[in-house]
Amino acid sequence: MPNRTRPMAALLVFTGLNAILVSTIEPVYDFVCFHPYWERRRERRRREREAALAKSPVSH
């Protein structure tokens, strides 16, 4: 057990770190979600799906 605990200082540090993390999450989210890799992957998967549908016999 430490000699002296400082709950107010700990609370301020915790709140400050959370504020920093919340303010930096939006640019990180935008970078990750709107990265060109995902757009290329989406297009490639769409082309693969269309090619697979074109190859497969249609059964009705």
N, CA, C and O atoms as CSV, one atom per row, in Angstrom:
chain,resi,resn,atom,element,x,y,z
A,1,MET,N,N,0.853,-1.173,0.000
A,1,MET,CA,C,0.000,0.000,0.000
A,1,MET,C,C,0.903,1.242,0.000
A,1,MET,O,O,1.825,1.338,0.811
A,2,PRO,N,N,0.644,2.173,-0.892
A,2,PRO,CA,C,1.486,3.376,-0.909
A,2,PRO,C,C,1.249,4.234,0.336
A,2,PRO,O,O,0.214,4.138,0.995
A,3,ASN,N,N,2.226,5.060,0.631
A,3,ASN,CA,C,2.111,5.924,1.808
A,3,ASN,C,C,0.941,6.879,1.685
A,3,ASN,O,O,0.188,7.093,2.635
A,4,ARG,N,N,0.799,7.459,0.476
A,4,ARG,CA,C,-0.258,8.454,0.311
A,4,ARG,C,C,-0.893,8.262,-1.067
A,4,ARG,O,O,-0.203,8.283,-2.086
A,5,THR,N,N,-2.176,8.082,-1.085
A,5,THR,CA,C,-2.866,7.948,-2.371
A,5,THR,C,C,-3.391,9.309,-2.784
A,5,THR,O,O,-3.746,10.136,-1.945
A,6,ARG,N,N,-3.434,9.529,-4.091
A,6,ARG,CA,C,-3.930,10.801,-4.623
A,6,ARG,C,C,-5.058,10.508,-5.602
A,6,ARG,O,O,-4.835,10.471,-6.812
A,7,PRO,N,N,-6.261,10.300,-5.093
A,7,PRO,CA,C,-7.360,9.932,-5.990
A,7,PRO,C,C,-7.724,11.045,-6.971
A,7,PRO,O,O,-8.116,10.757,-8.102
A,8,MET,N,N,-7.604,12.305,-6.563
A,8,MET,CA,C,-7.963,13.399,-7.469
A,8,MET,C,C,-6.977,13.475,-8.634
A,8,MET,O,O,-7.383,13.667,-9.781
A,9,ALA,N,N,-5.697,13.326,-8.345
A,9,ALA,CA,C,-4.700,13.355,-9.419
A,9,ALA,C,C,-4.910,12.178,-10.367
A,9,ALA,O,O,-4.813,12.333,-11.585
A,10,ALA,N,N,-5.195,11.008,-9.813
A,10,ALA,CA,C,-5.438,9.833,-10.653
A,10,ALA,C,C,-6.669,10.051,-11.525
A,10,ALA,O,O,-6.672,9.688,-12.701
A,11,LEU,N,N,-7.704,10.637,-10.957
A,11,LEU,CA,C,-8.920,10.905,-11.721
A,11,LEU,C,C,-8.647,11.903,-12.848
A,11,LEU,O,O,-9.142,11.726,-13.961
A,12,LEU,N,N,-7.873,12.939,-12.571
A,12,LEU,CA,C,-7.543,13.922,-13.607
A,12,LEU,C,C,-6.706,13.306,-14.719
A,12,LEU,O,O,-6.940,13.586,-15.895
A,13,VAL,N,N,-5.743,12.478,-14.364
A,13,VAL,CA,C,-4.914,11.815,-15.377
A,13,VAL,C,C,-5.781,10.888,-16.225
A,13,VAL,O,O,-5.680,10.880,-17.452
A,14,PHE,N,N,-6.621,10.118,-15.568
A,14,PHE,CA,C,-7.513,9.196,-16.281
A,14,PHE,C,C,-8.433,9.957,-17.238
A,14,PHE,O,O,-8.588,9.564,-18.394
A,15,THR,N,N,-9.036,11.032,-16.764
A,15,THR,CA,C,-9.933,11.836,-17.601
A,15,THR,C,C,-9.172,12.477,-18.761
A,15,THR,O,O,-9.669,12.512,-19.887
A,16,GLY,N,N,-7.979,12.979,-18.490
A,16,GLY,CA,C,-7.173,13.586,-19.547
A,16,GLY,C,C,-6.788,12.591,-20.624
A,16,GLY,O,O,-6.857,12.902,-21.813
A,17,LEU,N,N,-6.382,11.396,-20.217
A,17,LEU,CA,C,-6.029,10.371,-21.206
A,17,LEU,C,C,-7.239,9.972,-22.036
A,17,LEU,O,O,-7.123,9.786,-23.247
A,18,ASN,N,N,-8.389,9.840,-21.408
A,18,ASN,CA,C,-9.600,9.505,-22.159
A,18,ASN,C,C,-9.961,10.611,-23.151
A,18,ASN,O,O,-10.377,10.326,-24.274
A,19,ALA,N,N,-9.804,11.856,-22.744
A,19,ALA,CA,C,-10.103,12.970,-23.652
A,19,ALA,C,C,-9.173,12.945,-24.862
A,19,ALA,O,O,-9.606,13.183,-25.989
A,20,ILE,N,N,-7.918,12.661,-24.630
A,20,ILE,CA,C,-6.954,12.576,-25.741
A,20,ILE,C,C,-7.320,11.429,-26.669
A,20,ILE,O,O,-7.309,11.594,-27.889
A,21,LEU,N,N,-7.642,10.273,-26.110
A,21,LEU,CA,C,-7.992,9.123,-26.937
A,21,LEU,C,C,-9.259,9.370,-27.740
A,21,LEU,O,O,-9.328,9.001,-28.912
A,22,VAL,N,N,-10.250,9.980,-27.133
A,22,VAL,CA,C,-11.505,10.255,-27.845
A,22,VAL,C,C,-11.273,11.254,-28.973
A,22,VAL,O,O,-11.863,11.122,-30.046
A,23,SER,N,N,-10.428,12.243,-28.744
A,23,SER,CA,C,-10.199,13.253,-29.786
A,23,SER,C,C,-9.361,12.715,-30.940
A,23,SER,O,O,-9.399,13.274,-32.036
A,24,THR,N,N,-8.608,11.646,-30.718
A,24,THR,CA,C,-7.776,11.115,-31.799
A,24,THR,C,C,-8.408,9.924,-32.493
A,24,THR,O,O,-7.852,9.440,-33.479
A,25,ILE,N,N,-9.544,9.433,-32.024
A,25,ILE,CA,C,-10.113,8.229,-32.628
A,25,ILE,C,C,-10.717,8.503,-34.001
A,25,ILE,O,O,-10.669,7.629,-34.867
A,26,GLU,N,N,-11.275,9.672,-34.226
A,26,GLU,CA,C,-11.923,9.930,-35.508
A,26,GLU,C,C,-10.952,9.906,-36.683
A,26,GLU,O,O,-11.253,9.252,-37.682
A,27,PRO,N,N,-9.803,10.582,-36.623
A,27,PRO,CA,C,-8.866,10.480,-37.748
A,27,PRO,C,C,-8.360,9.054,-37.965
A,27,PRO,O,O,-8.151,8.632,-39.102
A,28,VAL,N,N,-8.165,8.320,-36.880
A,28,VAL,CA,C,-7.710,6.930,-37.016
A,28,VAL,C,C,-8.800,6.095,-37.676
A,28,VAL,O,O,-8.518,5.298,-38.571
A,29,TYR,N,N,-10.030,6.272,-37.242
A,29,TYR,CA,C,-11.152,5.541,-37.822
A,29,TYR,C,C,-11.273,5.859,-39.312
A,29,TYR,O,O,-11.424,4.952,-40.131
A,30,ASP,N,N,-11.209,7.136,-39.660
A,30,ASP,CA,C,-11.307,7.522,-41.069
A,30,ASP,C,C,-10.179,6.916,-41.886
A,30,ASP,O,O,-10.408,6.442,-42.999
A,31,PHE,N,N,-8.961,6.924,-41.348
A,31,PHE,CA,C,-7.826,6.366,-42.075
A,31,PHE,C,C,-8.013,4.878,-42.320
A,31,PHE,O,O,-7.774,4.384,-43.422
A,32,VAL,N,N,-8.440,4.174,-41.288
A,32,VAL,CA,C,-8.572,2.719,-41.409
A,32,VAL,C,C,-9.751,2.352,-42.301
A,32,VAL,O,O,-9.619,1.495,-43.175
A,33,CYS,N,N,-10.893,2.983,-42.095
A,33,CYS,CA,C,-12.098,2.575,-42.818
A,33,CYS,C,C,-12.123,3.050,-44.259
A,33,CYS,O,O,-12.710,2.388,-45.114
A,34,PHE,N,N,-11.504,4.175,-44.541
A,34,PHE,CA,C,-11.566,4.715,-45.897
A,34,PHE,C,C,-10.231,4.574,-46.617
A,34,PHE,O,O,-9.946,5.322,-47.552
A,35,HIS,N,N,-9.420,3.627,-46.189
A,35,HIS,CA,C,-8.141,3.366,-46.842
A,35,HIS,C,C,-8.412,2.780,-48.227
A,35,HIS,O,O,-9.336,1.979,-48.375
A,36,PRO,N,N,-7.634,3.154,-49.246
A,36,PRO,CA,C,-7.881,2.645,-50.606
A,36,PRO,C,C,-7.859,1.117,-50.704
A,36,PRO,O,O,-8.486,0.552,-51.599
A,37,TYR,N,N,-7.149,0.446,-49.802
A,37,TYR,CA,C,-7.110,-1.016,-49.828
A,37,TYR,C,C,-8.511,-1.600,-49.768
A,37,TYR,O,O,-8.813,-2.547,-50.495
A,38,TRP,N,N,-9.377,-1.053,-48.912
A,38,TRP,CA,C,-10.709,-1.607,-48.747
A,38,TRP,C,C,-11.547,-1.406,-50.001
A,38,TRP,O,O,-12.343,-2.270,-50.367
A,39,GLU,N,N,-11.367,-0.262,-50.661
A,39,GLU,CA,C,-12.116,-0.019,-51.892
A,39,GLU,C,C,-11.677,-1.005,-52.982
A,39,GLU,O,O,-12.513,-1.557,-53.697
A,40,ARG,N,N,-10.375,-1.220,-53.104
A,40,ARG,CA,C,-9.882,-2.187,-54.095
A,40,ARG,C,C,-10.377,-3.584,-53.760
A,40,ARG,O,O,-10.764,-4.333,-54.657
A,41,ARG,N,N,-10.371,-3.943,-52.493
A,41,ARG,CA,C,-10.826,-5.273,-52.066
A,41,ARG,C,C,-12.312,-5.447,-52.355
A,41,ARG,O,O,-12.740,-6.505,-52.817
A,42,ARG,N,N,-13.090,-4.417,-52.085
A,42,ARG,CA,C,-14.526,-4.468,-52.341
A,42,ARG,C,C,-14.793,-4.687,-53.833
A,42,ARG,O,O,-15.628,-5.510,-54.209
A,43,GLU,N,N,-14.073,-3.937,-54.676
A,43,GLU,CA,C,-14.255,-4.077,-56.120
A,43,GLU,C,C,-13.820,-5.457,-56.610
A,43,GLU,O,O,-14.490,-6.056,-57.451
A,44,ARG,N,N,-12.711,-5.961,-56.092
A,44,ARG,CA,C,-12.221,-7.278,-56.506
A,44,ARG,C,C,-13.221,-8.359,-56.115
A,44,ARG,O,O,-13.494,-9.267,-56.900
A,45,ARG,N,N,-13.766,-8.264,-54.907
A,45,ARG,CA,C,-14.736,-9.275,-54.463
A,45,ARG,C,C,-16.021,-9.189,-55.281
A,45,ARG,O,O,-16.637,-10.212,-55.579
A,46,ARG,N,N,-16.427,-7.978,-55.644
A,46,ARG,CA,C,-17.620,-7.819,-56.480
A,46,ARG,C,C,-17.405,-8.468,-57.839
A,46,ARG,O,O,-18.289,-9.164,-58.339
A,47,ARG,N,N,-16.221,-8.244,-58.452
A,47,ARG,CA,C,-15.917,-8.857,-59.747
A,47,ARG,C,C,-15.869,-10.375,-59.638
A,47,ARG,O,O,-16.349,-11.077,-60.528
A,48,GLU,N,N,-15.293,-10.887,-58.554
A,48,GLU,CA,C,-15.231,-12.340,-58.362
A,48,GLU,C,C,-16.640,-12.928,-58.225
A,48,GLU,O,O,-16.932,-13.983,-58.787
A,49,ARG,N,N,-17.510,-12.240,-57.476
A,49,ARG,CA,C,-18.888,-12.711,-57.323
A,49,ARG,C,C,-19.613,-12.724,-58.665
A,49,ARG,O,O,-20.312,-13.682,-58.995
A,50,GLU,N,N,-19.439,-11.653,-59.433
A,50,GLU,CA,C,-20.099,-11.589,-60.741
A,50,GLU,C,C,-19.579,-12.669,-61.666
A,50,GLU,O,O,-20.352,-13.269,-62.413
A,51,ALA,N,N,-18.270,-12.928,-61.628
A,51,ALA,CA,C,-17.697,-13.979,-62.470
A,51,ALA,C,C,-18.222,-15.348,-62.045
A,51,ALA,O,O,-18.516,-16.186,-62.897
A,52,ALA,N,N,-18.341,-15.580,-60.754
A,52,ALA,CA,C,-18.846,-16.863,-60.270
A,52,ALA,C,C,-20.310,-17.041,-60.660
A,52,ALA,O,O,-20.726,-18.144,-61.015
A,53,LEU,N,N,-21.084,-15.980,-60.597
A,53,LEU,CA,C,-22.486,-16.077,-60.998
A,53,LEU,C,C,-22.622,-16.319,-62.500
A,53,LEU,O,O,-23.516,-17.046,-62.933
A,54,ALA,N,N,-21.749,-15.721,-63.285
A,54,ALA,CA,C,-21.797,-15.891,-64.735
A,54,ALA,C,C,-21.415,-17.319,-65.119
A,54,ALA,O,O,-21.937,-17.863,-66.092
A,55,LYS,N,N,-20.510,-17.921,-64.358
A,55,LYS,CA,C,-20.047,-19.293,-64.671
A,55,LYS,C,C,-21.045,-20.356,-64.245
A,55,LYS,O,O,-21.231,-21.359,-64.934
A,56,SER,N,N,-21.678,-20.132,-63.116
A,56,SER,CA,C,-22.560,-21.165,-62.561
A,56,SER,C,C,-23.839,-21.269,-63.390
A,56,SER,O,O,-24.386,-20.261,-63.837
A,57,PRO,N,N,-24.306,-22.504,-63.589
A,57,PRO,CA,C,-25.565,-22.671,-64.334
A,57,PRO,C,C,-26.737,-22.173,-63.493
A,57,PRO,O,O,-26.779,-22.375,-62.279
A,58,VAL,N,N,-27.659,-21.539,-64.141
A,58,VAL,CA,C,-28.821,-21.008,-63.438
A,58,VAL,C,C,-29.844,-22.117,-63.335
A,58,VAL,O,O,-30.267,-22.673,-64.349
A,59,SER,N,N,-30.246,-22.443,-62.115
A,59,SER,CA,C,-31.242,-23.507,-61.930
A,59,SER,C,C,-32.536,-22.885,-61.399
A,59,SER,O,O,-32.555,-22.255,-60.342
A,60,HIS,N,N,-33.602,-23.076,-62.154
A,60,HIS,CA,C,-34.916,-22.558,-61.733
A,60,HIS,C,C,-35.876,-23.684,-61.620
A,60,HIS,O,O,-37.040,-23.471,-61.279
